[in-house]
Amino acid sequence: MNYSIDDVLQYVKEEDVKFIRIAFCDVFGTPKNISIMPHELERAFEYGVSIDASAIKGFGGDIYSDLLLHPEPGTLMWLPWRPEQGKVVRMFSGITYPDGRPFECDTRSLLKKAVEEAGQYGYEFTFGSEQEFYLLKLDDSGNPTGIPYDNAGYMDIAPLDKCENIRREICLTLEQMGIMPESSHHEEGPGQCEVDFRYGEPLEAADNTVTFQSVVRTVAGRNGLCADFSPKPLKGFPGNGFHINVSLRSGMNDVLRDRMIGGLMKNVPAMTVFLNPCEDSYKRFGSDKAPSKISWSRENRSQFIRVPAAAYPYMRIELRSPDPLANPYLAFALVIYACLDGLLSKLSPGEPADINLFSAPEDILAKYGSLPSSIAEAAAVSKNDAFIRKHLSDEIIAIYCDV
């Protein structure tokens, strides 16, 4: 929505809003918020809301610990699972130091900057996301058991698919919030689900990804379940992927597509620690449609990059290596910069790998570069990489790479 400050103030007054959540993410993409009352809203818009950054990992030390949150009225969203009387709304915010300087670890602002830089070269990117998650049972104390909610498989239906009503509630809740899912279905793992979204402007798409995870966890909890977005929740079963679809607003042809793929393939080794930020991320690679090689192909789900079957102007490319623990603001910013590198440098991705890389012999696999195989290897690749150093602050690099 394109709300102004006056629109928000009027909405809060007319709709009996009692709490306004000023939301942001830490450097890892973990949602945070502080709630204010309506009488504090005008001051929040004018001066910001102060928080103790020292209590948030990567956000500051004890000496200089204050940061300010600046709510963005255009992100106003009602939280429909809260009471109808005395509503609760949420706005995302920018983060600055008290003197007005931008905060280096504000990854939402980093994505804004990437969008602006791409626009200076005449490129407008759009993003769509697909995130997988497991629904797990809880014990009598409300703790996750590691037992999946059902034993259904890919695109099964009820009664095998017990998750159907949960996905329905998730989609209807998102729709109430103005976020339109494109499709949902049961995934390959027991209790594993996926919800896909239409493409949109990068910042909105990242905001919606953060909102989506919060909605899924909330709906799951209301139904006595746990939603697990970690990359490898259950040993021996498929991991959770965060498939990122990227295109150009004006449409892509084969030449532009290939250059974007070339940029991503060139830079993905250094990007991987940010797309796959925990040790379990690397247990997912190399099986169950999660790539381990740096390759591309059309429609082939064993590749790092897949080109889905879609004609101009709906052509897009899909990154299949990220997992849902990635910070979407940081991930989308790096994808934009990598695609921009490919477009401006006219990089070639080489020939498509129209083979199944999960079953190919070693002599064939040796022809392709590999993604890092551990968090330590990924961090070592990124730490002094020129592409990463150009686009990320020293603070963000240190937080991710000093492992």
N, C-alpha and C positions, 0 to 999 in steps of 0.2 A: 504494500500500500504506500501511497505517496502523501502521508499525513504531514501537516505542518505543526509547529508548536501550538498554535491556536487551536488546530483541529484536535490535538491530543488533550489539551486543557478542557475543551468543550466535551469531548467524549468521556473523560473521567468524571466530569460533573453530571452529565446527563445519564450515564449508564451505571451509576451507583458503584463506582470503582473505589475500593478501600485500600488496596495495596498495589504499588507499582514496583515491579522487580526490575532493577537496573542490572542487566546481564553482560557478562564478558566471559572470555575463555582464558585459561592460563596458557603457557607456551606449548603445552602438550595437547591443547584442545579440550581440556576438561572444563565443563560449564561451571561457572560461578555466578552468584548474584547477591545483591543487597536490596532489601525491600525498604521503600519509603512510603510515607503516608501522603495523601493528596495535597495537603497544605505545604509540603516541601517540594512539590514538583516544579514550580516556577523557579525557585532558587537552584534546583538541580540543573535546569536548562541554562540558567545564566552563569553559574559558577562551577558546576560539576558536583559530584558526590565523593567525598574523601574516603579512602580505604587504607587499611594497614597492609601494605604490600609485603612486609617482611614475613607475614604468615603464609605467603603463597610461594611455592617453590619456583625459583628463577625470577622472582619479581622484585627483589631488593633485600638489603641488609637492615639491621636494626637502627643504624645511625640515620640514614635518609630513607625513611620507610613509607612516607605518604605519597599516594598517587591519587589522581582524580579521574572519575568516570564521567563521561559526557554523553548522556542519553541521546540517541538519534530518533527523532519523532517518526521518521518514515518506516521504522521497524516495529511500531506498536502492534502488539498481538495479544488477544484475549486467551487466557488459559482455561479451556472449557471444563477441565476436571476439578476446578475450584468452585466454591459456592456461587449460585446464581445471584443471591443477595450479598452485596459486598464483594463485587467481582475482583479478580486479580488479573492484571495485565503485565506484559513484559516488553521491555525495549532493550535492544543491544546498544552498546556504548563504545565510544573511543576512549583511549587511555592516555593521559598526559602527566607530566610532572607538574607540581604546583606553579611553576613559572611559565607553564604553557608549552614547554618543549614536548615533542612526541616521545612516547615511551618505546624504547627499542624492542621490547618483547611483546608489543601489541601486534599479534599476527593478523588480526582483522585489518588494521591499517596497512600492514604489509601487502595484503591482497589488493586493497584499494590502489596502492602505489603501482603494483604490477599492471592492473587494469589501465591506469592512466598512461603508463609508459607504452603499453601496447597500442593505445589509442593514438599516441603521437606518431606512430608509424602507419596508422590507418587500419589497424587490426582490432576487431572486437570479437572476443571469444565467448562462447556459450558452453555451459557445463550441465551434465546430467549425472546423477549418482545412483549406484545400485549397492546397497549394503545388506550383507547377510548377518543373521544372528540366530542363536539357539535359544529356545525356550526350555528352561530346566525346572524341575520340581523343587519345592522347598521342604525342609523338615518342619517338625512341630514348633521349632523356635524361630522359624522364618529365615533360616540360612540355606543357601543353595546346596543341593545334594549331589549335583553332577549327573543326575538321572534325567534323561530327556523326557519331554512331555508326551511324546508319541514315538512310534517306530515306523512312521511313514517315510516314503522316498520322494523322488523328484516329481513334482506336479501331481502327486496323489490327491485324492479327494476324500471327503468324509465317507465312512466313519474312520478310515485309516488316518486321515489328516485331522487330528484333534486341534490343530492350531488355527483352523479356518476362522472360527469366531473371534479369536484374538486379533488376527490380521484385519478382519472386518472392522473391529472396534478401533484399531490403529488408524485405518484409512479414513473412517468417518470422523474421528477426532481431528486428524490433520485437515480434512476438508472444512470442518468448523473453524479452523484457524487460518483458512485461506491458502493452504498448501495442497496442491492437487496431485495425488499419486497417479501414476500411469498404469501400474499393474502390481499384483502381488501373487505369490505362490509358495508352495512348500518346496524347499530345496532338497538336496540329496541326502543330507545327514538326518538322523532321527531328531525330531523337534526343531529342525533348522528351517528358517524362513527367509524370504527376500521380498522387499518392497522397492519398486523402481519409480523414478520421477522423470517428468518431462524436463527438457533442457531449459536453462534460464541464464540470466546474467550472473557472472561469477560470484559476486558478493551475496546476492540473494540465494544462490544455490548452496553456498557454504553455510549461510545462516539456517537454511532449511535442513541441511544435514545435521547440524547441531540440535535443532529442534526435534528432528525425527528421532534421534537416539533418546532424547528426554521423554518423548511421547511413548516410545516403545517400552522403556523401562517403567513408566508410570502405569500404562495399561497392563503390562505383565504383572506388576505388583498388585494391582487392584483385582487381578484374577488368581492371586495366590501362586504366582510363578516368578522366576528370575529370567531376565533377558541378558544374555551373555554375548557381547560383541568382540570378545578377545579373539586373536587370530587362530588359536588351536584349542578350543574348549574341551574337546573329547579326543583322547588318544585313539588312533585307528579309524577316525572318521574325518570327513572333509573339514578344512578350516573355513573361517569366515573371510570373505573378500570384500574389498571396497573398490568396485569397478568404476573408474572415472571415464565418462564419455565427454569428449571435447570436440568442438567444431568452431567454425567461423560464422558469425551472424549473417554475413552476406552470402554464405554457402561456400563449399570447398569443391575444387576440381582435383584431378589426380595429381597435378604438379604441386599444388599447395599442400595436399594431404601428405605426399611423400616427404616434403621438406619438414613438415611438422613431426612426422615420424622419425626422420633423421635426427632432428634436434633432441627428441626424447631419448632415442637410443644412444646418442652420444653422451648425454648427461645423466642417464639414470643410475649408473654406479654411484655417483656422488650424491644423488637425490635419495637413495634408498634408505638411509638411516632416518630420514624425515617421513618417508612413506610407510616404513615398517619399523616402529620405534621401540620394540621390545624383543627379548631373546626368542620368545615363542613365535614371533613373526617369521623366523627363518626355518622353523619346523614345518611351516605350511608349504614352502617352496618345493617344486619338483613333483607334485602329485595332485590328484583331484582338481585339475584345471588351474592350479596355481603355478606360474612359470618359474623356471630357474635360469633359463637362457635369455639372452637379449636378442630377440628376433621379432619378426612381424609376419602376418599373413592375413588373408581374407577369410573371415568366418571361423578360423581355426582357434579353438579355446585352449590350446597348449602353448600359446605364444605370449610374450610380454605385451605386445600390441596386436589387437585384433581389429580388423576393419569390418564392421557389421554390414550385412546385406541391405544397403539403402542407396538410392540414386540421388544425384544432385537435385535439389539443394539440401537434402537431408543427410548427406554423407557425414560420417563422424568417425573418430578413432576411439578405441577403448583401451585404457591401461588396465591390466589385470594383476599387476603385482601388489598394489597397496592393500592394506588391511584396515578395518574400521577403527583401530586405535590411532590412526594418523589424524593429526590436526587438519581439518579440511581447508582452513584458511591458508595454512602453510603449504599444504599439498597443491592446492589450486594455483597459488602464486608461483611455485616452482614449475608447475606444468606450463603456465603461461610463458615464463621466461625461457624454458627449454624449447617450446614451440616457436617462440620469437627468434631464438638463436638459429633454429633450422630454417625459418623463413628468410631471415636477413642474410644468412651465410649460404643459402641455397644448398643445404646439406642433402645428401642422398641416403636412403635407408638400406640400399642394396637390394638384392633380389628377395622376394618373399619366401619364407620357409614353409612351403605347402606340404609339410609332413607332420606326423605325430611325434613331437619331441620327447614325450614321456616313454615311448617305446623304441625310439631310434637307436641304432648301434653307436658305440663310443666314437668310431671314426667320423661319423656324421656330426655328432654333438660337439666334437672338438673344433668344428668350423665356426662355432658361435661363441661370443663372449658370455660370461656368466654374471648373474647377480651376486652380490656378496652373500656369503653363506652363514654369517653370524653378525650379531650386533657390533662386536668389536671390529670385525673386518669392515663393516659398513661405515663405522665411525672413523676408522683410519683413512679410508678412501676420501671421506668428505672433508676432513679437518683442514686440509691445506689446498683443497681444490679451488681453482681460479673462478669457476662458475659460481660455486657456493659463496666464496668470499665476496664476489661482486654484488650478490643479491641479498644476502642475509647479514644481520648484525653480528659482531663478534660475540655478543652475549648469547644469542640463540645458538650459534655454532658451538660455543663452549658447553652449553647446557645439554645439547644432544650428543656431542662428540667426546667429551671428557668422561668416558665410561670405563 
